[in-house]
Amino acid sequence: MQDSQHRIQPRCPHFGACGGCQTQDIAYGQQLRDKGTALQELFGFCWPGPVPVEGSPDIWHYRNKVDPNFGGKHYDEPPPKGFQRETALGFKPRGRWYGPLEIDECHIAPNGFPELLGAVRGWLRERGYQAFHSRSETGFLRVLLVRDAKHTGQRMVVLVTADGELDVQGFLECVQSVFPSDSIQHALFRGKAQVAAADELRLLHGVPGITEELHIPDEEASSARKLSFRISPFSFFQTNTLAAERLYGKIRAWVKQTAATTLYDLYGGMGSIALACADLVEQVYSVENVPEASEDGRHNAQLNGIDNVTFHTERVEDYLHEFLLKQEALPESAAVVVDPPRAGLHPKALRRLLDLSPPRILYVSCKPTVLAGEIEALLEKYTVVDMKAVDMFPHTRHVELVAQFERR
């Protein structure tokens, strides 16, 4: 895809084997051009112009959250039946479902992360802990969740395990010796999936949630809009804090341009977009089906002295259906932001949004190929009036797209 002039030496020795980065061997400026070209090719049928991609302010150690997995060590030669594999801690290897790949360096994770991995490996070997195996439902260790607040410097470490006895003191000493943290927690998860989740959560040290700030740029204001957010262990918060500020700056600019009085924030999560734009409108309605996220949103609104955001805890498709049942329309002075997960809009949500036909929609897509599949339905009633992107994920092929739609 690239000629040799754009090829560079990858910084990380694990590049090529680790699944975390795919384009670290391409100069960053060219990565941005490639992403813009890919978007232009994907949406050329409805948006003939270029799609500018704004770069990330930081391209190294930009992630504020990582969650490496524990698993059985992979051997090139299959071990004999009954052999107990050593426990490994790391990320999934590229193109393989098994693993994990043990890593000694990571240049997109928070600073200090490799030292934490090394300390945790030493601790688990000393204690004789084994990784949890979903097939046999044996073992103990599952996921190590790490959060790092870029503006406040606060840190969180959460150890996710199966049922069993945890060496609390040893784990605390292990973490604090190399990665001093404001919150250290133990999550007990009894499901089979190897994910960062909890059936029970126990605070081992410090506070239940850390605080992060967003400094959102505003070209028409003398200073950035500063907001504080409580980050609990399983909150959704954009993984690239500094690039998220640029993303929310673009959303603010759009809301100003629409001169809307009411903003509907669909798939609102913990209210980041709602709070970023609350000072621009009379009322914001944020809709999110995860109760914990809505509760975080209410807390964050209070934390920032914001009283014009209402958080609805329900599925977007159900929330929109209520308007249709009441034969109500969204106000003509309304604007709608949709920021769905990677799977995109629920089909019922898309259909009901089109039935309601708000005058303006801003679609924030973390997987543009999914939006490309939905856009044909949107084009029945809407015109694309702008497309731009922010690179939230340097050294990967992912990009965050912002598409503006206006009703015909």
N, C-alpha and C positions, 0 to 999 in steps of 0.2 A: 504494500500500500504506500510506503514511503520510500523516497530515494535516500541514498546514503547520507546526504548533507543534513538530513533532519534526525539521523540516528545518533544517540549519545550513549555513554556508558551509564547503565543504571546505577543508582546510588546504593540500592539494597542488594546484598549477596543472595537473597532468597528470591529475587525477581525471576520469573519464569516457572518456578516450582510452586510458589505461594499464589493462592487465588485472589489475594487482596488487590493487587495492581496489575493492569494489563498493558499500560502504555508508558511505563517509566523509562523506557529506552527511546522515547521520542521527545524532542525538545518541547518545552511547555507551550511556547507560542504556536508551534505546529499542532499540538494537541487541540488548542482552541480553534484553530482553522479547520481541523478535521471534524470537530463536533459541529461547527457551523455548516460545513459542507453536507454532513450527514442529515442535518435538520432541513436544509434547503432541498435536498433530494427527496426527503420523506414527505414534505408538505408543499412541494412545488406545484401540485395540482390546484391548490387553493390559496397559496401565498407566493407570488412570483418573485418577491424581493429577497435579499439576503436575510439571514437570521443571525444577528450579532450575538456573540457569546462573551459575556463579561467574565474575566478571569477571577480566580480566588485570590484574596489578599495574601494568604499564606498557601504555599503548595507543599510544605513539609510540616509534619506534626500538626496538621490542621484538624484532625478528628477530635471531637470532645467525648467520644464514646467508642469503646471496642469491647467485644465479648468473645474472647477465645474459648475454645472447647477443650475439655479433657477427653481423652480417648485412648484406645489401645494403640501402642506403637506399631507402625507398619514396617514389615521386613521384606526385603527384596525376595528372599527365599521363604516360602510359607513355612512357619514353624510346625512341629509335630502336633498331632491332636492332643488336646488337654494342656498344651503349653500356656502358661499365664503370661500374657504380654505385659511389658512395662507400660506404665501410664505416661502418656505424652500430653503436652499442653501447647496449643498453638492454633493456627488457622487452617481452614480446609485447603488442601492442595488444589492447584489449578486442574480442572477437568476430572477430578476424582471425588467420589462420594465418601471414601474412607479416609482415615487419617487419625488425628490431625497432623499437620506438618509442624514439627518443633522449630521455632525460630529464635534466633539470638538478637536480631535487629528488626526494627520496623520504623520506617521513616514517615509514615502517615499517622501513626498512633501518638498519643500524648507523650511528651518528654518524660523519661523515667520508666516507661512501660517495659522495656526489655529487662531492666534490673528487677522489676516486680516479678516478671515471669521466672527469672532465675531463682529468686528467693522462694517463690511458691513451689517450684520444682524441688528445691532442697528440702523444704518443709514436708511435702507429701511423701518423699522417699524416706525421710527420717521416721515419719509416722507409719509408713507402710500402707498408705491409702491407695485405693485402686479407682480407676475411672468407672463410671456407671455404664453398663452395657444394656441397651434397650431390649435386645432379644432374650437374654437370660434374666434380665432384671436384677442383676447383681452389681456390686460395686457401689461407690459413694459419690465421687466428684463428678460434676456435670459441666458447669460454666463458671468462668471468672468474668464478672461484669465490672468494667472500669469506666468512670466518668471524670471529666476534667473541665472545670469552668474556666474559660479562657480569660475573662475579664476580672473575676474575683480571685482566681487562683485556688478555689476550693476543689477538693477531690473526694471521690466516693469509690469504694471497692465493695462489691457484693459477691459472696461465694454461694453459688447455687449447687445444692447437693440433693441426693436421695436421702431416705431415712437412715439414720446412723448417728454415732456419737462424734461430735466435732471437738477437736483440740482447740478451744477458743483462745486460750492464752498464747499458745504457740502460733496460731494464725495471726493474732493481733501483733505479736512481736515481729513476725515475718514481714507483714505489710509495713508497719511503721518504721522498720529499720531502713527501708529503701524507697518507700513511696508514702510519706506522711500524709494521712488522709483525715478529713473532717468527719467522714461518715464511713463506718465499716459495718456491714450487715451480713447476716446469714439467711439465705432463702431456701426453704425446703419445697421441692417440687416433686410430685409423685407421678406425673404423666410420663409417657414414653418418649415424647419428642425431645430432642437435644436443643432446647431453647432457653433463653433467659426469661424465666417466669417463676411464679411463686404461689404455692398453696398457703404457706405460712412464712412470715417475715419476722426476723428477730434482730433488733439493734444491738450490736456488740460494742460499739464505741461511737461517741460523738452525737450527731444530730440525725434525724430521720431523712432529711433532705438537704441538699446543698443549694446555694443561691448563685445564679448566673445573671449577667446583665446583657442587654442588647442596646447598642448605640446605633439607632437607625438613621441614616442620612436623609436630609430633606433639603433639596436645592433652594427652596424658597424661604427656609428658616435660617436664623443666625447660628443655630446649633443643632446637633443631632437630638432625636427623641430618645431619651434614656428610659429603659424599663427594666425592672427586676423580675426574675422568675424563680420560683421554687422548683427544683428538679428532684423528684422522688425516683427511687430505683428504676421503675419501669415506665416512667413518663416518656412520651414522644417529644423530642426536641431535636431540631435540625442538627445533624452531626458536624456541620462545619459552621461554627458560630459567626465568624467574620464574613463569610460569604452569605450566610442567612441574613445578615444586616443589609447587604446589598439587594438581596431578593425582596425583603420587606420594604426597602426604599422604593423599589419599582412598583410594588403594590400600592403604597401610599400615594405615589405620583398618579397612578391610574384613578384611585378613589377621588383625589382632588379634581382631576380632569372631568370626571363624570358629574361633579357637583351633587352627588347623591345625598339624600337626607337619612336614608336607612340602608344599612349594609347587612346582607345575609352571608354569614361565614359558614359554609357547608363543609363537613368533615373538619371541624374546627380544632380538634385535638385539645391541647391545653390552653387554647385561646391566643396563641402568639400573633396571628394575623388580626384577630379582633381587637386586641389591645394595642397593636401597632397603629391601627387606624381609628380608634375610638374617638380621638379628638377632632376628627374631620367630619363626623356625621352626628345626627341627633341620637340615633339608636343603632345598636349592633345586636344581631341575633346569631349566636354561635351554636351550631348543631353538631353533636358528637355522641356516638353510641357507647363509649367506654366511660363508665361512671367515675373511675379514678381520674381520668383526664378532665372531665367536667369539673370535678372538685378542685383539681389543681388550678383550673381556669378561674374559678370563683376566688380561690385564695390569692392568685396573682392579681386579679382585678382589685381586690381589697388592698393588697400590698402596694399597689401603684396609685391608690386613690381614685380609681375609675369606677363610676357608678352607672354608666349607660350601656353596659353589655349584659345581656341575658343569656345564660347558658342552658340549652335544652339537651337533656340526655336521652336521645332516641336515635333510631336509624334515620338517615337522611330521607330515604324513600318514604318512610312513615310520616315524617314531618311535612313533606311536600304533599302527601296524600290528604292530610288534614285540610289544607287550603282547598283542594279540589272538592272534598266532601262538603265543605261549607260554601262552595261555589264562590270562593274569594280569589281575587287576583293579587299578585304582588304589586305594591305601589309603583306607579310610574316613576317616582323619584328614587326607586330602589336600585341598588347594584348588588350583584351576586358574585362572590368568590367561591370557587370550588377547588379544593386541594385534596383530592382523593388519594388513597394508598396506591401502590404500584399496580394493583389489579384494575384501577380505574373506577369510573362511576358504576354503581350497581345499575343493571339495565332498567329496573323500575324507577330509580332515581333520575336517570337520563330521560326516560319517557315522560315522567311527571314534571320535570323541569321544563321540557319543551312544551308541555300542555299549559304550564303557567306563563311561559314566554316573557320572562323579565326583559326589560329593554337592553340591559348590558350584563355580560358575563365575563369574568376573568377566570380562565382555567389555568391552574398551576399544576403542571404535570412532571412527576419525577420519573416517568417512563413514557417518553413521547411516542413510541411505537403503539402504545395502548390508545393514546389520544388520536393517533392517525386512524385507528379502527373505529373510533366513536364519531369522528368529525363529519362523516357523511350525513349522519342524522342531524347534527347541529346545523349543517349548511342548508337544510331544508327551510330554516327560519332565520338563520343568522349569516352575517358576513364577517370574515376575519379582517380585522382592521389593523392588527399589529402582532408581531411575534418577536420575542427576544428571549435570551437565555442567560442563566448564571451558572458558572461551573462550580458546583458544590462538591465535586468529587475529582480533584486532580489525579492524574495517572490511572484513571479508569475511563471506560467508554460511556459512563453515565453523565447526564446533564439535566438540569432543571429548566423546563421550558415554561414561559409565561405567554399565553395566547389571549388576545382580546377579541371578544365577539360583540357585535351590535345587531340588534333585531332589524330585519329588513323592513 
